[in-house]
Amino acid sequence: MSEDCIAAILPAVNGSTEAATILCSQFSDYETTQSQISGVLVGVNTLYLVSCGALVFVMHAGFAMLCAGAIRSKNTMNILLQTVMDAAVSAIAFYLLGYGFAYGVGANPNGFIGDALFALSRWKNHNFNGGDFDYYTTADPDGLGWQNWFFQWAFAATATTIPAGAVAERLNFNAYLIYSFFISAFVYPVVAHWVWAAEGWLGFARYAGYSHLFRSGMIDFAGSGVVHMTGGLAGLAGCIMVGPRMGRFDSNGNPVEMPGHSATLVVLGTVLLWFGWYGFNPGSQLIITSIKASAVVGRSAVTTTLAGGAGCLSCLLTAFLRHKAWDLVAGCNGALVGFVTVTAMAHVVEPWAAIIAGFTGGWVFDAVCVLFLKLRIDDPLSAAPMHAFCGAWGVFFTGLLAKREYICQSYGRSCDADQYIANGLFYGGDGRLLASQVVGIISIFAWVFGLMSLLFGSLKMVKLLRISAEEEQAGLDVSKHGGSAYNYDHGLGKPEKATAQGL
């Protein structure tokens, strides 16, 4: 009879060796049973992470539909191809370099950048034991953990595709491929390492043995800063460097409306993104096979839903007060703003706090959009206001209303009275968490905006950044992709001609 079995059962029978012996006698092979249970737990966690990664990837369909609907029809094929290429380019770039820079722990681990797992080399010998991956062995002899790469790639691809909307309708496709590779191979992975790797200098102090910023570090659960600020700031640098679309501002600098060609696609894209966010936020818990982890997953789904609903109502009401009309696109933008805002804090705030975060995020979004027009910054999808600025607001808001109890539950920390836990300022925190959040915002802004401005500036100097005026006037679909996204029956061409003939 296994002594391990007796030792494991003793606490449950109040230390009675006799009772433990009787219970263990019912198991013919305790070690085999334990191994089977462990295998099931690993399988459930793997299924959960792969499923959530797939949900995050479905967000590319949402981005594709949203972007296509929000621009003019003559550029539809171009923006759709860019979305597909984001997935393809980021997959190769993240495989070759990105994952290693983000999470690789080699001979010289440091807080700035990873130094192993390039092209997934020596995968079985890598250390997956620690933090959220503690259901794996220290060395990985069975080759587990592949789902980690898949899940993290889905996030890298999301950060990569966000800038597409900001530079839509006038960016050279070659320039697009260059910056897509650069973001997913280097810019995004370094930020991910700072915040999410065990060694990262900026991340929340969840791993024993590492010194973190202000004894706290930054909380960014699913990437309001890591993903959304990175993508949004890259888009901001791009739309500043590439300049506004032809005709976007008149001779006096006043904005000229350039509405998208399909509200239907905008709504479809919004709903697909909403759906994918349930992989984005709840999936960031990474495991689900414990009571605490399950509570975090469930709470994240609730707060995500409430923040999106609040953001939708906020922007819809603001648009009505401004234009005296119920603006469909404003409501869609508002929902996405709410999701972006709550992504940093979905696991550590109360439901009412998520509503406040989403609602105020709508105000931030509207204010930045107005500022952009005054500065003559043309962002067709409002990607930078939504992702960069509302992402920053989400990171900041976390420092105000992150609840101590939820932090302990989410990060496996002890909430004993003598245990220091950095929590939200409005919950009696000492300001360390809020200070860490602010440092995180500033650091991500400097890194991403600085590097991407250099890249876009270099492309502009060698005349690779923007298409010609003639190509822009004709539309990218005809000038660059050999046709149109919309082909009409009977060879009639444009819909006006079909209407004239009564068809």
C-alpha positions, 0 to 999 in steps of 0.5 A, spaced: 500 500 500 502 506 498 505 511 503 504 517 499 496 515 499 496 515 506 499 521 507 495 525 502 488 522 505 491 524 513 488 531 513 482 529 510 480 524 516 483 528 522 490 525 522 487 518 523 492 513 520 487 507 521 482 511 517 487 513 511 489 506 511 482 503 510 481 508 504 487 507 501 486 500 501 480 501 496 485 503 491 489 498 487 494 503 484 494 510 487 500 512 483 497 510 477 490 514 479 494 520 481 497 520 474 491 519 470 488 525 474 494 529 473 493 528 465 486 530 465 487 536 469 493 538 463 488 536 458 482 540 460 487 546 461 490 545 454 483 545 451 481 551 455 487 555 452 487 553 445 479 554 445 480 561 448 486 562 443 481 560 437 476 565 440 482 571 440 484 569 433 476 570 430 477 577 432 481 578 426 474 576 422 471 582 426 477 587 425 476 585 417 469 586 417 469 593 421 475 596 417 472 594 411 465 597 413 468 603 415 472 605 409 470 607 402 468 601 398 474 602 393 479 600 398 476 594 401 480 588 398 486 592 400 484 592 408 482 585 407 488 583 405 492 586 410 488 583 415 489 576 412 497 578 412 497 580 419 495 573 421 500 570 416 506 575 417 505 575 425 505 567 425 512 567 422 515 573 425 513 570 432 515 563 431 522 566 429 523 571 434 517 574 437 516 568 442 523 568 444 524 575 446 517 575 450 518 569 454 524 565 452 529 564 459 536 562 456 543 563 459 542 570 461 535 572 463 533 579 464 528 584 465 528 587 458 528 582 453 527 574 453 533 570 450 531 563 448 526 559 444 527 563 438 524 558 432 522 554 438 528 551 439 530 546 445 522 547 447 523 540 451 528 543 455 525 550 457 522 551 464 515 552 464 514 551 471 512 557 475 507 562 475 501 560 471 504 554 468 505 550 474 501 544 472 507 543 467 514 539 469 520 544 470 523 540 464 518 538 459 520 531 457 513 530 454 513 536 449 507 539 453 506 547 453 505 548 445 499 551 446 502 557 450 505 559 443 499 559 440 495 563 445 500 568 445 501 568 438 494 570 437 495 576 442 501 578 438 497 578 431 491 582 435 496 588 436 499 587 429 492 588 426 490 594 430 494 599 426 491 597 419 485 602 421 489 608 422 493 608 416 487 605 411 486 608 404 493 611 403 499 606 405 503 602 401 502 595 401 510 594 402 510 598 408 505 595 411 508 588 410 515 591 413 511 594 419 507 588 420 513 584 421 517 589 425 511 589 431 510 582 431 517 580 431 520 585 436 516 591 438 510 587 441 514 582 444 519 586 448 513 590 451 510 583 453 516 581 456 516 587 461 509 586 463 508 578 463 514 574 463 516 572 470 523 576 469 519 582 466 521 589 470 514 592 469 510 586 471 506 585 477 510 582 483 506 575 482 513 571 482 517 570 488 524 571 488 524 577 483 524 584 485 519 588 481 517 596 481 515 599 487 514 592 490 508 592 486 509 592 478 503 593 473 497 590 473 495 588 466 491 582 465 489 581 458 493 587 455 490 594 455 497 596 455 501 590 452 496 589 446 492 595 445 496 601 447 502 597 443 497 597 437 494 604 437 501 607 438 503 604 432 497 606 428 498 613 431 505 614 429 503 611 422 497 616 421 502 622 423 507 620 418 503 618 412 499 624 413 491 625 412 487 622 406 486 626 400 480 631 401 480 629 408 481 636 410 479 642 406 483 648 405 481 651 411 483 645 415 476 643 417 474 636 416 470 633 411 466 627 412 468 620 409 463 615 411 464 608 411 461 604 405 457 599 409 454 600 416 452 592 416 459 590 416 461 595 421 456 591 426 458 585 424 465 586 425 463 589 432 459 583 434 465 578 432 470 582 436 465 582 442 465 574 441 472 574 441 473 578 447 471 572 451 477 568 449 481 575 450 479 576 457 477 570 461 482 566 457 488 570 460 487 566 466 491 561 462 488 555 467 481 553 469 482 547 473 482 550 480 476 553 484 480 560 484 482 560 477 474 558 475 472 564 479 477 569 476 475 566 469 467 567 471 468 574 474 472 576 467 467 574 463 462 579 467 466 585 467 468 584 460 460 584 458 458 590 463 464 595 461 462 593 453 455 595 454 457 601 458 461 604 453 456 603 448 451 607 452 456 612 453 458 614 446 451 613 443 449 618 448 454 623 447 453 622 439 446 624 441 447 630 445 452 632 439 448 631 433 441 629 435 441 623 432 442 615 434 449 614 431 450 606 430 457 607 429 458 611 435 455 605 439 459 600 436 465 604 437 463 605 444 462 597 445 469 596 443 472 602 447 469 599 453 472 592 452 479 595 451 478 599 457 476 593 462 482 588 459 487 591 464 482 590 470 477 585 468 479 580 473 480 585 479 474 589 479 467 589 482 462 589 476 460 596 478 467 599 477 467 595 470 461 599 468 464 606 470 471 604 467 467 603 460 462 609 461 468 614 462 472 610 457 467 613 452 468 620 454 476 619 453 475 616 446 470 622 444 475 627 447 481 624 443 477 624 437 475 631 437 483 633 438 485 629 433 481 633 428 483 639 431 490 637 429 489 634 422 490 627 424 486 622 420 485 616 423 479 612 419 477 607 424 479 611 430 484 606 432 489 610 436 484 614 440 480 607 442 486 602 443 492 607 445 488 612 449 483 608 452 488 602 453 492 607 457 485 609 461 484 602 463 491 601 465 490 607 470 483 606 472 486 599 475 491 603 479 484 606 482 479 600 483 483 594 483 480 590 489 485 587 494 481 580 495 481 579 487 488 581 487 490 575 492 485 570 488 488 572 481 495 571 483 495 566 488 497 571 493 496 571 501 491 576 503 493 575 511 494 582 514 501 582 515 502 580 507 503 586 503 499 587 497 499 593 492 492 594 491 487 600 488 488 607 491 481 608 492 481 601 496 486 604 501 492 602 497 498 606 498 499 609 491 505 604 489 500 600 484 498 606 481 505 609 480 507 602 477 501 603 472 503 610 470 510 608 469 507 602 465 503 607 461 509 612 460 514 606 458 510 603 453 508 610 450 516 611 449 518 605 447 512 603 441 511 610 439 519 612 439 520 605 435 514 606 430 516 613 428 523 611 427 520 606 422 515 610 419 520 616 418 525 611 415 520 609 410 517 616 408 525 618 407 526 612 402 519 614 399 516 607 401 510 609 405 505 612 401 502 610 395 501 616 389 496 621 388 493 617 382 493 611 385 489 613 392 484 617 387 483 611 383 483 606 389 487 601 392 483 595 389 484 597 382 491 600 382 494 595 387 490 589 387 487 588 380 480 589 381 474 590 386 471 587 392 464 588 389 463 584 382 456 586 380 452 581 375 450 581 368 456 585 367 453 592 369 459 594 373 457 600 378 450 599 382 448 606 379 448 603 372 444 597 374 439 601 377 438 605 371 436 599 367 431 597 372 435 591 375 
